[in-house]
Amino acid sequence: TTGKNTEQGAGYAFVKPASGWTTTTETGELIASAGAAGDKLGLSVAFSGDTILLGAPDRAVRTELGQGVVYVFRADL
């Protein structure tokens, strides 16, 4: 659950600490500002460099339920 929306979904970004992965915590939470219950953001993930793509396969587009979308998140440069 993200906020009040069940199965809205989210992604989490991590930066590898100098001590290695055994002591890491998330660096950032990635959520859709217009996310809705059941979107399932983060069910699919792709990344390259400073860009992360998160799929939300059940997101409604206009009146098309379950059309799905991809959100693009980019690190501040």
All heavy atoms as TSV, in Angstrom:
chain	resi	resn	atom	element	x	y	z
A	1	THR	N	N	0.837	-1.185	0.000
A	1	THR	CA	C	0.000	0.000	0.000
A	1	THR	C	C	0.875	1.240	0.000
A	1	THR	O	O	1.798	1.350	0.788
A	1	THR	CB	C	-0.918	0.024	1.239
A	1	THR	OG1	O	-1.729	-1.147	1.202
A	1	THR	CG2	C	-1.795	1.245	1.253
A	2	THR	N	N	0.590	2.155	-0.892
A	2	THR	CA	C	1.270	3.444	-0.929
A	2	THR	C	C	0.243	4.485	-0.552
A	2	THR	O	O	-0.758	4.640	-1.240
A	2	THR	CB	C	1.820	3.737	-2.336
A	2	THR	OG1	O	2.753	2.716	-2.671
A	2	THR	CG2	C	2.515	5.071	-2.381
A	3	GLY	N	N	0.466	5.184	0.555
A	3	GLY	CA	C	-0.546	6.129	1.016
A	3	GLY	C	C	-1.824	5.384	1.323
A	3	GLY	O	O	-1.829	4.392	2.016
A	4	LYS	N	N	-2.916	5.821	0.752
A	4	LYS	CA	C	-4.209	5.183	1.017
A	4	LYS	C	C	-4.628	4.218	-0.079
A	4	LYS	O	O	-5.697	3.642	-0.036
A	4	LYS	CB	C	-5.279	6.253	1.193
A	4	LYS	CG	C	-5.501	7.086	-0.055
A	4	LYS	CD	C	-6.540	8.155	0.167
A	4	LYS	CE	C	-6.675	8.978	-1.111
A	4	LYS	NZ	N	-7.622	10.044	-0.980
A	5	ASN	N	N	-3.796	4.030	-1.097
A	5	ASN	CA	C	-4.180	3.243	-2.255
A	5	ASN	C	C	-3.607	1.824	-2.215
A	5	ASN	O	O	-2.412	1.626	-2.359
A	5	ASN	CB	C	-3.718	3.933	-3.543
A	5	ASN	CG	C	-4.372	5.275	-3.731
A	5	ASN	OD1	O	-5.547	5.441	-3.468
A	5	ASN	ND2	N	-3.609	6.248	-4.167
A	6	THR	N	N	-4.473	0.837	-2.078
A	6	THR	CA	C	-4.064	-0.554	-2.082
A	6	THR	C	C	-3.561	-0.943	-3.465
A	6	THR	O	O	-4.200	-0.642	-4.463
A	6	THR	CB	C	-5.257	-1.452	-1.691
A	6	THR	OG1	O	-5.710	-1.061	-0.405
A	6	THR	CG2	C	-4.859	-2.910	-1.673
A	7	GLU	N	N	-2.407	-1.582	-3.507
A	7	GLU	CA	C	-1.779	-2.056	-4.745
A	7	GLU	C	C	-1.487	-0.953	-5.759
A	7	GLU	O	O	-1.415	-1.197	-6.954
A	7	GLU	CB	C	-2.601	-3.170	-5.388
A	7	GLU	CG	C	-2.619	-4.429	-4.564
A	7	GLU	CD	C	-3.245	-5.606	-5.273
A	7	GLU	OE1	O	-3.379	-5.575	-6.508
A	7	GLU	OE2	O	-3.593	-6.566	-4.586
A	8	GLN	N	N	-1.290	0.284	-5.273
A	8	GLN	CA	C	-0.854	1.358	-6.173
A	8	GLN	C	C	0.548	1.047	-6.670
A	8	GLN	O	O	0.843	1.221	-7.841
A	8	GLN	CB	C	-0.858	2.705	-5.469
A	8	GLN	CG	C	-0.327	3.832	-6.345
A	8	GLN	CD	C	-0.345	5.176	-5.641
A	8	GLN	OE1	O	-1.187	5.415	-4.794
A	8	GLN	NE2	N	0.572	6.034	-5.986
A	9	GLY	N	N	1.388	0.593	-5.775
A	9	GLY	CA	C	2.756	0.227	-6.124
A	9	GLY	C	C	3.736	1.369	-5.971
A	9	GLY	O	O	3.367	2.528	-5.827
A	10	ALA	N	N	5.010	1.012	-6.000
A	10	ALA	CA	C	6.096	1.978	-5.868
A	10	ALA	C	C	7.389	1.290	-6.286
A	10	ALA	O	O	7.448	0.070	-6.391
A	10	ALA	CB	C	6.216	2.477	-4.427
A	11	GLY	N	N	8.403	2.082	-6.504
A	11	GLY	CA	C	9.743	1.565	-6.762
A	11	GLY	C	C	10.688	2.176	-5.753
A	11	GLY	O	O	10.397	3.224	-5.169
A	12	TYR	N	N	11.806	1.533	-5.526
A	12	TYR	CA	C	12.768	2.031	-4.559
A	12	TYR	C	C	14.153	2.067	-5.188
A	12	TYR	O	O	14.566	1.119	-5.855
A	12	TYR	CB	C	12.769	1.161	-3.300
A	12	TYR	CG	C	11.432	1.201	-2.609
A	12	TYR	CD1	C	10.430	0.301	-2.928
A	12	TYR	CD2	C	11.146	2.199	-1.690
A	12	TYR	CE1	C	9.185	0.364	-2.335
A	12	TYR	CE2	C	9.907	2.283	-1.083
A	12	TYR	CZ	C	8.929	1.363	-1.411
A	12	TYR	OH	O	7.692	1.450	-0.834
A	13	ALA	N	N	14.856	3.164	-4.979
A	13	ALA	CA	C	16.207	3.336	-5.505
A	13	ALA	C	C	17.202	3.141	-4.361
A	13	ALA	O	O	16.939	3.537	-3.224
A	13	ALA	CB	C	16.366	4.725	-6.108
A	14	PHE	N	N	18.324	2.544	-4.688
A	14	PHE	CA	C	19.373	2.292	-3.706
A	14	PHE	C	C	20.707	2.760	-4.264
A	14	PHE	O	O	20.940	2.702	-5.465
A	14	PHE	CB	C	19.481	0.795	-3.399
A	14	PHE	CG	C	18.259	0.210	-2.759
A	14	PHE	CD1	C	17.194	-0.220	-3.534
A	14	PHE	CD2	C	18.169	0.092	-1.384
A	14	PHE	CE1	C	16.059	-0.758	-2.952
A	14	PHE	CE2	C	17.046	-0.444	-0.796
A	14	PHE	CZ	C	15.987	-0.870	-1.579
A	15	VAL	N	N	21.574	3.207	-3.386
A	15	VAL	CA	C	22.951	3.538	-3.740
A	15	VAL	C	C	23.840	2.625	-2.908
A	15	VAL	O	O	23.664	2.509	-1.695
A	15	VAL	CB	C	23.269	5.030	-3.439
A	15	VAL	CG1	C	24.733	5.307	-3.649
A	15	VAL	CG2	C	22.409	5.930	-4.296
A	16	LYS	N	N	24.775	1.968	-3.572
A	16	LYS	CA	C	25.647	1.030	-2.865
A	16	LYS	C	C	26.557	1.791	-1.907
A	16	LYS	O	O	27.336	2.643	-2.314
A	16	LYS	CB	C	26.492	0.239	-3.854
A	16	LYS	CG	C	27.352	-0.817	-3.195
A	16	LYS	CD	C	28.112	-1.615	-4.230
A	16	LYS	CE	C	28.963	-2.671	-3.581
A	16	LYS	NZ	N	29.719	-3.441	-4.589
A	17	PRO	N	N	26.465	1.484	-0.615
A	17	PRO	CA	C	27.342	2.141	0.353
A	17	PRO	C	C	28.771	1.612	0.250
A	17	PRO	O	O	29.004	0.514	-0.273
A	17	PRO	CB	C	26.725	1.782	1.708
A	17	PRO	CG	C	25.815	0.646	1.464
A	17	PRO	CD	C	25.493	0.602	0.011
A	18	ALA	N	N	29.706	2.380	0.751
A	18	ALA	CA	C	31.119	1.992	0.706
A	18	ALA	C	C	31.355	0.650	1.399
A	18	ALA	O	O	32.224	-0.116	1.003
A	18	ALA	CB	C	31.977	3.081	1.350
A	19	SER	N	N	30.551	0.346	2.421
A	19	SER	CA	C	30.718	-0.901	3.167
A	19	SER	C	C	30.097	-2.108	2.463
A	19	SER	O	O	30.197	-3.226	2.953
A	19	SER	CB	C	30.100	-0.751	4.560
A	19	SER	OG	O	28.716	-0.474	4.439
A	20	GLY	N	N	29.441	-1.898	1.333
A	20	GLY	CA	C	28.824	-2.997	0.590
A	20	GLY	C	C	27.323	-3.053	0.795
A	20	GLY	O	O	26.745	-2.283	1.567
A	21	TRP	N	N	26.688	-3.964	0.103
A	21	TRP	CA	C	25.228	-4.050	0.099
A	21	TRP	C	C	24.625	-4.546	1.405
A	21	TRP	O	O	23.423	-4.415	1.630
A	21	TRP	CB	C	24.778	-4.969	-1.032
A	21	TRP	CG	C	24.911	-4.324	-2.374
A	21	TRP	CD1	C	25.778	-4.679	-3.356
A	21	TRP	CD2	C	24.167	-3.211	-2.886
A	21	TRP	NE1	N	25.629	-3.855	-4.449
A	21	TRP	CE2	C	24.639	-2.947	-4.179
A	21	TRP	CE3	C	23.151	-2.405	-2.376
A	21	TRP	CZ2	C	24.141	-1.924	-4.975
A	21	TRP	CZ3	C	22.647	-1.382	-3.168
A	21	TRP	CH2	C	23.139	-1.156	-4.446
A	22	THR	N	N	25.385	-5.100	2.301
A	22	THR	CA	C	24.811	-5.672	3.522
A	22	THR	C	C	24.251	-4.623	4.474
A	22	THR	O	O	23.468	-4.958	5.356
A	22	THR	CB	C	25.855	-6.522	4.276
A	22	THR	OG1	O	26.972	-5.700	4.593
A	22	THR	CG2	C	26.288	-7.709	3.445
A	23	THR	N	N	24.606	-3.363	4.304
A	23	THR	CA	C	24.139	-2.332	5.232
A	23	THR	C	C	23.352	-1.237	4.522
A	23	THR	O	O	23.345	-0.092	4.950
A	23	THR	CB	C	25.334	-1.678	5.960
A	23	THR	OG1	O	26.192	-1.098	4.964
A	23	THR	CG2	C	26.090	-2.686	6.789
A	24	THR	N	N	22.671	-1.560	3.460
A	24	THR	CA	C	22.005	-0.528	2.666
A	24	THR	C	C	20.555	-0.282	3.096
A	24	THR	O	O	19.909	-1.155	3.651
A	24	THR	CB	C	22.053	-0.891	1.171
A	24	THR	OG1	O	21.626	0.223	0.425
A	24	THR	CG2	C	21.174	-2.066	0.854
A	25	THR	N	N	20.109	0.909	2.864
A	25	THR	CA	C	18.695	1.266	2.994
A	25	THR	C	C	18.320	2.039	1.743
A	25	THR	O	O	19.180	2.564	1.041
A	25	THR	CB	C	18.418	2.136	4.244
A	25	THR	OG1	O	19.215	3.310	4.165
A	25	THR	CG2	C	18.728	1.396	5.523
A	26	GLU	N	N	17.043	2.112	1.477
A	26	GLU	CA	C	16.610	2.796	0.259
A	26	GLU	C	C	17.024	4.260	0.263
A	26	GLU	O	O	17.036	4.915	1.293
A	26	GLU	CB	C	15.104	2.673	0.078
A	26	GLU	CG	C	14.334	3.472	1.099
A	26	GLU	CD	C	12.971	2.920	1.380
A	26	GLU	OE1	O	12.821	1.705	1.492
A	26	GLU	OE2	O	12.060	3.719	1.519
A	27	THR	N	N	17.382	4.735	-0.913
A	27	THR	CA	C	17.786	6.118	-1.098
A	27	THR	C	C	16.594	6.973	-1.496
A	27	THR	O	O	16.525	8.146	-1.183
A	27	THR	CB	C	18.871	6.212	-2.190
A	27	THR	OG1	O	19.900	5.299	-1.872
A	27	THR	CG2	C	19.450	7.595	-2.276
A	28	GLY	N	N	15.652	6.369	-2.205
A	28	GLY	CA	C	14.471	7.117	-2.632
A	28	GLY	C	C	13.312	6.207	-2.961
A	28	GLY	O	O	13.492	5.072	-3.387
A	29	GLU	N	N	12.099	6.710	-2.718
A	29	GLU	CA	C	10.878	5.993	-3.080
A	29	GLU	C	C	10.314	6.648	-4.337
A	29	GLU	O	O	10.167	7.871	-4.392
A	29	GLU	CB	C	9.853	6.060	-1.947
A	29	GLU	CG	C	8.568	5.324	-2.276
A	29	GLU	CD	C	7.542	5.408	-1.169
A	29	GLU	OE1	O	7.317	6.511	-0.633
A	29	GLU	OE2	O	6.953	4.369	-0.858
A	30	LEU	N	N	9.997	5.855	-5.335
A	30	LEU	CA	C	9.464	6.353	-6.598
A	30	LEU	C	C	7.981	6.004	-6.664
A	30	LEU	O	O	7.613	4.827	-6.658
A	30	LEU	CB	C	10.212	5.712	-7.768
A	30	LEU	CG	C	11.733	5.795	-7.710
A	30	LEU	CD1	C	12.346	4.980	-8.825
A	30	LEU	CD2	C	12.185	7.237	-7.766
A	31	ILE	N	N	7.135	7.031	-6.693
A	31	ILE	CA	C	5.696	6.810	-6.779
A	31	ILE	C	C	5.117	7.720	-7.858
A	31	ILE	O	O	5.711	8.730	-8.219
A	31	ILE	CB	C	4.980	7.063	-5.440
A	31	ILE	CG1	C	5.196	8.488	-4.944
A	31	ILE	CG2	C	5.435	6.063	-4.382
A	31	ILE	CD1	C	4.358	8.861	-3.742
A	32	ALA	N	N	3.974	7.352	-8.363
A	32	ALA	CA	C	3.280	8.161	-9.363
A	32	ALA	C	C	2.395	9.167	-8.634
A	32	ALA	O	O	1.591	8.785	-7.793
A	32	ALA	CB	C	2.438	7.277	-10.272
A	33	SER	N	N	2.546	10.440	-8.949
A	33	SER	CA	C	1.763	11.469	-8.254
A	33	SER	C	C	0.265	11.296	-8.472
A	33	SER	O	O	-0.531	11.655	-7.624
A	33	SER	CB	C	2.204	12.865	-8.695
A	33	SER	OG	O	2.019	13.017	-10.089
A	34	ALA	N	N	-0.119	10.725	-9.602
A	34	ALA	CA	C	-1.542	10.499	-9.883
A	34	ALA	C	C	-1.888	9.020	-9.772
A	34	ALA	O	O	-2.848	8.551	-10.373
A	34	ALA	CB	C	-1.890	11.022	-11.278
A	35	GLY	N	N	-1.114	8.281	-9.002
A	35	GLY	CA	C	-1.342	6.844	-8.873
A	35	GLY	C	C	-2.688	6.531	-8.246
A	35	GLY	O	O	-3.229	7.315	-7.466
A	36	ALA	N	N	-3.210	5.367	-8.600
A	36	ALA	CA	C	-4.510	4.942	-8.088
A	36	ALA	C	C	-4.419	3.510	-7.589
A	36	ALA	O	O	-3.493	2.769	-7.925
A	36	ALA	CB	C	-5.554	5.053	-9.196
A	37	ALA	N	N	-5.381	3.132	-6.798
A	37	ALA	CA	C	-5.443	1.766	-6.277
A	37	ALA	C	C	-5.430	0.777	-7.438
A	37	ALA	O	O	-6.103	0.978	-8.447
A	37	ALA	CB	C	-6.698	1.581	-5.439
A	38	GLY	N	N	-4.635	-0.275	-7.300
A	38	GLY	CA	C	-4.599	-1.335	-8.288
A	38	GLY	C	C	-3.709	-1.102	-9.488
A	38	GLY	O	O	-3.636	-1.946	-10.377
A	39	ASP	N	N	-2.999	0.029	-9.566
A	39	ASP	CA	C	-2.125	0.311	-10.713
A	39	ASP	C	C	-0.969	-0.684	-10.822
A	39	ASP	O	O	-0.505	-0.995	-11.897
A	39	ASP	CB	C	-1.525	1.712	-10.621
A	39	ASP	CG	C	-2.506	2.813	-10.950
A	39	ASP	OD1	O	-3.637	2.511	-11.373
A	39	ASP	OD2	O	-2.117	3.992	-10.785
A	40	LYS	N	N	-0.469	-1.143	-9.686
A	40	LYS	CA	C	0.656	-2.076	-9.605
A	40	LYS	C	C	1.946	-1.500	-10.182
A	40	LYS	O	O	2.696	-2.172	-10.890
A	40	LYS	CB	C	0.298	-3.402	-10.251
A	40	LYS	CG	C	-0.863	-4.081	-9.542
A	40	LYS	CD	C	-1.224	-5.397	-10.168
A	40	LYS	CE	C	-2.428	-5.962	-9.434
A	40	LYS	NZ	N	-3.167	-6.898	-10.261
A	41	LEU	N	N	2.211	-0.244	-9.853
A	41	LEU	CA	C	3.445	0.403	-10.278
A	41	LEU	C	C	4.649	-0.402	-9.793
A	41	LEU	O	O	4.711	-0.807	-8.634
A	41	LEU	CB	C	3.528	1.826	-9.708
A	41	LEU	CG	C	4.804	2.601	-10.007
A	41	LEU	CD1	C	4.903	2.899	-11.497
A	41	LEU	CD2	C	4.857	3.883	-9.207
A	42	GLY	N	N	5.595	-0.632	-10.678
A	42	GLY	CA	C	6.805	-1.356	-10.331
A	42	GLY	C	C	6.741	-2.844	-10.636
A	42	GLY	O	O	7.692	-3.563	-10.379
A	43	LEU	N	N	5.624	-3.303	-11.213
A	43	LEU	CA	C	5.540	-4.717	-11.558
A	43	LEU	C	C	6.586	-5.074	-12.607
A	43	LEU	O	O	7.105	-6.178	-12.640
A	43	LEU	CB	C	4.135	-5.067	-12.047
A	43	LEU	CG	C	3.814	-6.550	-12.115
A	43	LEU	CD1	C	3.879	-7.182	-10.733
A	43	LEU	CD2	C	2.451	-6.782	-12.721
A	44	SER	N	N	6.912	-4.106	-13.460
A	44	SER	CA	C	8.031	-4.266	-14.393
A	44	SER	C	C	8.979	-3.093	-14.200
A	44	SER	O	O	8.559	-1.974	-13.924
A	44	SER	CB	C	7.534	-4.336	-15.841
A	44	SER	OG	O	6.757	-3.205	-16.147
A	45	VAL	N	N	10.273	-3.372	-14.329
A	45	VAL	CA	C	11.307	-2.370	-14.061
A	45	VAL	C	C	12.414	-2.486	-15.099
A	45	VAL	O	O	12.806	-3.584	-15.482
A	45	VAL	CB	C	11.933	-2.586	-12.659
A	45	VAL	CG1	C	13.056	-1.606	-12.403
A	45	VAL	CG2	C	10.878	-2.517	-11.576
A	46	ALA	N	N	12.901	-1.339	-15.553
A	46	ALA	CA	C	14.088	-1.289	-16.404
A	46	ALA	C	C	14.876	-0.056	-15.995
A	46	ALA	O	O	14.303	0.930	-15.537
A	46	ALA	CB	C	13.705	-1.208	-17.881
A	47	PHE	N	N	16.184	-0.120	-16.143
A	47	PHE	CA	C	16.992	1.055	-15.809
A	47	PHE	C	C	18.246	1.089	-16.660
A	47	PHE	O	O	18.727	0.076	-17.140
A	47	PHE	CB	C	17.337	1.106	-14.320
A	47	PHE	CG	C	18.179	-0.039	-13.852
A	47	PHE	CD1	C	19.561	0.058	-13.838
A	47	PHE	CD2	C	17.592	-1.213	-13.422
A	47	PHE	CE1	C	20.339	-1.007	-13.408
A	47	PHE	CE2	C	18.366	-2.280	-12.988
A	47	PHE	CZ	C	19.738	-2.172	-12.984
A	48	SER	N	N	18.741	2.293	-16.843
A	48	SER	CA	C	19.994	2.517	-17.544
A	48	SER	C	C	20.561	3.834	-17.047
A	48	SER	O	O	19.882	4.866	-17.119
A	48	SER	CB	C	19.771	2.578	-19.057
A	48	SER	OG	O	20.990	2.850	-19.716
A	49	GLY	N	N	21.767	3.789	-16.515
A	49	GLY	CA	C	22.391	5.013	-16.008
A	49	GLY	C	C	21.537	5.667	-14.934
A	49	GLY	O	O	21.214	5.058	-13.926
A	50	ASP	N	N	21.113	6.908	-15.179
A	50	ASP	CA	C	20.341	7.663	-14.189
A	50	ASP	C	C	18.840	7.657	-14.478
A	50	ASP	O	O	18.093	8.462	-13.949
A	50	ASP	CB	C	20.852	9.101	-14.093
A	50	ASP	CG	C	20.724	9.846	-15.412
A	50	ASP	OD1	O	20.294	9.243	-16.413
A	50	ASP	OD2	O	21.050	11.036	-15.444
A	51	THR	N	N	18.368	6.716	-15.322
A	51	THR	CA	C	16.964	6.660	-15.700
A	51	THR	C	C	16.357	5.319	-15.289
A	51	THR	O	O	16.950	4.262	-15.551
A	51	THR	CB	C	16.804	6.840	-17.225
A	51	THR	OG1	O	17.401	8.096	-17.590
A	51	THR	CG2	C	15.350	6.855	-17.633
A	52	ILE	N	N	15.193	5.374	-14.652
A	52	ILE	CA	C	14.471	4.178	-14.238
A	52	ILE	C	C	13.083	4.221	-14.858
A	52	ILE	O	O	12.400	5.245	-14.806
A	52	ILE	CB	C	14.348	4.096	-12.700
A	52	ILE	CG1	C	15.737	4.046	-12.056
A	52	ILE	CG2	C	13.507	2.891	-12.287
A	52	ILE	CD1	C	15.706	4.135	-10.541
A	53	LEU	N	N	12.666	3.108	-15.449
A	53	LEU	CA	C	11.316	2.964	-16.002
A	53	LEU	C	C	10.553	1.991	-15.122
A	53	LEU	O	O	11.038	0.903	-14.824
A	53	LEU	CB	C	11.361	2.419	-17.428
A	53	LEU	CG	C	12.216	3.183	-18.419
A	53	LEU	CD1	C	12.323	2.408	-19.726
A	53	LEU	CD2	C	11.631	4.551	-18.666
A	54	LEU	N	N	9.352	2.396	-14.688
A	54	LEU	CA	C	8.499	1.521	-13.889
A	54	LEU	C	C	7.173	1.349	-14.604
A	54	LEU	O	O	6.501	2.327	-14.935
A	54	LEU	CB	C	8.242	2.117	-12.498
A	54	LEU	CG	C	9.450	2.292	-11.576
A	54	LEU	CD1	C	9.011	2.924	-10.263
A	54	LEU	CD2	C	10.128	0.967	-11.322
A	55	GLY	N	N	6.791	0.113	-14.828
A	55	GLY	CA	C	5.517	-0.165	-15.470
A	55	GLY	C	C	4.395	-0.235	-14.443
A	55	GLY	O	O	4.583	-0.712	-13.324
A	56	ALA	N	N	3.236	0.240	-14.841
A	56	ALA	CA	C	2.010	0.133	-14.051
A	56	ALA	C	C	0.970	-0.514	-14.975
A	56	ALA	O	O	0.202	0.178	-15.635
A	56	ALA	CB	C	1.551	1.495	-13.551
A	57	PRO	N	N	0.966	-1.850	-15.056
A	57	PRO	CA	C	0.176	-2.535	-16.071
A	57	PRO	C	C	-1.334	-2.400	-15.936
A	57	PRO	O	O	-2.047	-2.566	-16.926
A	57	PRO	CB	C	0.602	-3.998	-15.915
A	57	PRO	CG	C	1.070	-4.102	-14.506
A	57	PRO	CD	C	1.697	-2.770	-14.202
A	58	ASP	N	N	-1.822	-2.097	-14.766
A	58	ASP	CA	C	-3.271	-2.010	-14.581
A	58	ASP	C	C	-3.784	-0.575	-14.505
A	58	ASP	O	O	-4.930	-0.339	-14.143
A	58	ASP	CB	C	-3.698	-2.785	-13.335
A	58	ASP	CG	C	-3.518	-4.292	-13.528
A	58	ASP	OD1	O	-3.384	-4.731	-14.685
A	58	ASP	OD2	O	-3.519	-5.017	-12.531
A	59	ARG	N	N	-2.944	0.398	-14.838
A	59	ARG	CA	C	-3.339	1.806	-14.815
A	59	ARG	C	C	-4.369	2.079	-15.906
A	59	ARG	O	O	-4.207	1.666	-17.054
A	59	ARG	CB	C	-2.120	2.703	-15.024
A	59	ARG	CG	C	-2.402	4.178	-15.109
A	59	ARG	CD	C	-2.754	4.718	-13.761
A	59	ARG	NE	N	-2.996	6.153	-13.860
A	59	ARG	CZ	C	-3.723	6.815	-13.011
A	59	ARG	NH1	N	-4.266	6.200	-11.982
A	59	ARG	NH2	N	-3.904	8.091	-13.134
A	60	ALA	N	N	-5.443	2.758	-15.555
A	60	ALA	CA	C	-6.460	3.165	-16.535
A	60	ALA	C	C	-5.961	4.385	-17.301
A	60	ALA	O	O	-5.373	5.296	-16.728
A	60	ALA	CB	C	-7.761	3.497	-15.834
A	61	VAL	N	N	-6.181	4.398	-18.603
A	61	VAL	CA	C	-5.858	5.542	-19.445
A	61	VAL	C	C	-7.182	6.059	-19.986
A	61	VAL	O	O	-7.871	5.355	-20.721
A	61	VAL	CB	C	-4.904	5.154	-20.589
A	61	VAL	CG1	C	-4.632	6.349	-21.484
A	61	VAL	CG2	C	-3.604	4.594	-20.020
A	62	ARG	N	N	-7.516	7.280	-19.591
A	62	ARG	CA	C	-8.836	7.846	-19.882
A	62	ARG	C	C	-9.906	6.882	-19.365
A	62	ARG	O	O	-9.968	6.629	-18.192
A	62	ARG	CB	C	-8.974	8.183	-21.347
A	62	ARG	CG	C	-8.009	9.257	-21.804
A	62	ARG	CD	C	-8.239	9.647	-23.264
A	62	ARG	NE	N	-7.141	10.432	-23.751
A	62	ARG	CZ	C	-6.062	9.931	-24.350
A	62	ARG	NH1	N	-5.970	8.644	-24.566
A	62	ARG	NH2	N	-5.103	10.721	-24.748
A	63	THR	N	N	-10.702	6.324	-20.223
A	63	THR	CA	C	-11.755	5.396	-19.782
A	63	THR	C	C	-11.378	3.941	-20.022
A	63	THR	O	O	-12.175	3.050	-19.774
A	63	THR	CB	C	-13.074	5.697	-20.522
A	63	THR	OG1	O	-12.857	5.552	-21.931
A	63	THR	CG2	C	-13.566	7.087	-20.211
A	64	GLU	N	N	-10.164	3.690	-20.504
A	64	GLU	CA	C	-9.717	2.324	-20.791
A	64	GLU	C	C	-9.081	1.709	-19.550
A	64	GLU	O	O	-7.926	1.965	-19.232
A	64	GLU	CB	C	-8.717	2.315	-21.951
A	64	GLU	CG	C	-9.264	2.854	-23.246
A	64	GLU	CD	C	-10.393	2.004	-23.803
A	64	GLU	OE1	O	-10.338	0.754	-23.689
A	64	GLU	OE2	O	-11.353	2.588	-24.336
A	65	LEU	N	N	-9.838	0.886	-18.846
A	65	LEU	CA	C	-9.329	0.245	-17.644
A	65	LEU	C	C	-8.240	-0.766	-17.995
A	65	LEU	O	O	-8.343	-1.479	-18.988
A	65	LEU	CB	C	-10.458	-0.455	-16.893
A	65	LEU	CG	C	-11.587	0.454	-16.420
A	65	LEU	CD1	C	-12.687	-0.374	-15.774
A	65	LEU	CD2	C	-11.065	1.504	-15.458
A	66	GLY	N	N	-7.194	-0.810	-17.190
A	66	GLY	CA	C	-6.124	-1.775	-17.391
A	66	GLY	C	C	-5.276	-1.563	-18.635
A	66	GLY	O	O	-4.598	-2.472	-19.082
A	67	GLN	N	N	-5.302	-0.378	-19.200
A	67	GLN	CA	C	-4.502	-0.076	-20.393
A	67	GLN	C	C	-3.009	-0.168	-20.067
A	67	GLN	O	O	-2.242	-0.682	-20.840
A	67	GLN	CB	C	-4.827	1.329	-20.898
A	67	GLN	CG	C	-4.020	1.764	-22.085
A	67	GLN	CD	C	-4.779	1.602	-23.374
A	67	GLN	OE1	O	-5.965	1.448	-23.379
A	67	GLN	NE2	N	-4.081	1.646	-24.465
A	68	GLY	N	N	-2.623	0.346	-18.931
A	68	GLY	CA	C	-1.233	0.315	-18.504
A	68	GLY	C	C	-0.423	1.493	-19.011
A	68	GLY	O	O	-0.725	2.060	-20.058
A	69	VAL	N	N	0.572	1.876	-18.228
A	69	VAL	CA	C	1.476	2.970	-18.583
A	69	VAL	C	C	2.882	2.648	-18.079
A	69	VAL	O	O	3.075	1.740	-17.280
A	69	VAL	CB	C	1.029	4.333	-17.981
A	69	VAL	CG1	C	-0.320	4.757	-18.505
A	69	VAL	CG2	C	1.016	4.284	-16.471
A	70	VAL	N	N	3.848	3.423	-18.562
A	70	VAL	CA	C	5.214	3.361	-18.073
A	70	VAL	C	C	5.579	4.735	-17.553
A	70	VAL	O	O	5.355	5.740	-18.239
A	70	VAL	CB	C	6.196	2.932	-19.189
A	70	VAL	CG1	C	7.637	3.049	-18.716
A	70	VAL	CG2	C	5.891	1.533	-19.654
A	71	TYR	N	N	6.108	4.801	-16.364
A	71	TYR	CA	C	6.569	6.053	-15.773
A	71	TYR	C	C	8.084	6.118	-15.896
A	71	TYR	O	O	8.776	5.120	-15.674
A	71	TYR	CB	C	6.176	6.141	-14.294
A	71	TYR	CG	C	4.697	6.307	-14.081
A	71	TYR	CD1	C	3.869	5.194	-13.903
A	71	TYR	CD2	C	4.108	7.568	-14.060
A	71	TYR	CE1	C	2.510	5.342	-13.704
A	71	TYR	CE2	C	2.748	7.719	-13.849
A	71	TYR	CZ	C	1.957	6.613	-13.683
A	71	TYR	OH	O	0.611	6.755	-13.488
A	72	VAL	N	N	8.602	7.279	-16.240
A	72	VAL	CA	C	10.040	7.489	-16.381
A	72	VAL	C	C	10.515	8.366	-15.231
A	72	VAL	O	O	9.988	9.463	-15.026
A	72	VAL	CB	C	10.377	8.169	-17.738
A	72	VAL	CG1	C	11.877	8.412	-17.856
A	72	VAL	CG2	C	9.854	7.328	-18.896
A	73	PHE	N	N	11.485	7.886	-14.503
A	73	PHE	CA	C	12.080	8.638	-13.394
A	73	PHE	C	C	13.545	8.850	-13.737
A	73	PHE	O	O	14.235	7.935	-14.151
A	73	PHE	CB	C	11.979	7.849	-12.080
A	73	PHE	CG	C	10.574	7.591	-11.635
A	73	PHE	CD1	C	9.890	6.465	-12.054
A	73	PHE	CD2	C	9.928	8.486	-10.798
A	73	PHE	CE1	C	8.594	6.214	-11.636
A	73	PHE	CE2	C	8.635	8.247	-10.379
A	73	PHE	CZ	C	7.962	7.113	-10.802
A	74	ARG	N	N	14.002	10.085	-13.538
A	74	ARG	CA	C	15.389	10.420	-13.832
A	74	ARG	C	C	16.035	11.107	-12.649
A	74	ARG	O	O	15.430	11.968	-12.020
A	74	ARG	CB	C	15.414	11.372	-15.028
A	74	ARG	CG	C	16.545	11.031	-15.893
A	74	ARG	CD	C	16.564	11.598	-17.208
A	74	ARG	NE	N	18.004	11.684	-17.420
A	74	ARG	CZ	C	18.605	12.535	-18.117
A	74	ARG	NH1	N	17.922	13.424	-18.776
A	74	ARG	NH2	N	19.897	12.535	-18.212
A	75	ALA	N	N	17.251	10.768	-12.353
A	75	ALA	CA	C	17.979	11.399	-11.250
A	75	ALA	C	C	18.225	12.864	-11.593
A	75	ALA	O	O	18.448	13.207	-12.754
A	75	ALA	CB	C	19.308	10.689	-11.011
A	76	ASP	N	N	18.166	13.717	-10.581
A	76	ASP	CA	C	18.496	15.134	-10.791
A	76	ASP	C	C	19.968	15.224	-11.136
A	76	ASP	O	O	20.820	14.662	-10.466
A	76	ASP	CB	C	18.228	15.948	-9.526
A	76	ASP	CG	C	16.747	16.057	-9.243
A	76	ASP	OD1	O	15.943	15.962	-10.187
A	76	ASP	OD2	O	16.397	16.233	-8.079
A	77	LEU	N	N	20.235	15.944	-12.200
A	77	LEU	CA	C	21.642	16.092	-12.604
A	77	LEU	C	C	22.169	17.439	-12.238
A	77	LEU	O	O	21.521	18.391	-12.129
A	77	LEU	CB	C	21.767	15.865	-14.113
A	77	LEU	CG	C	21.300	14.498	-14.576
A	77	LEU	CD1	C	21.356	14.413	-16.100
A	77	LEU	CD2	C	22.158	13.413	-13.982
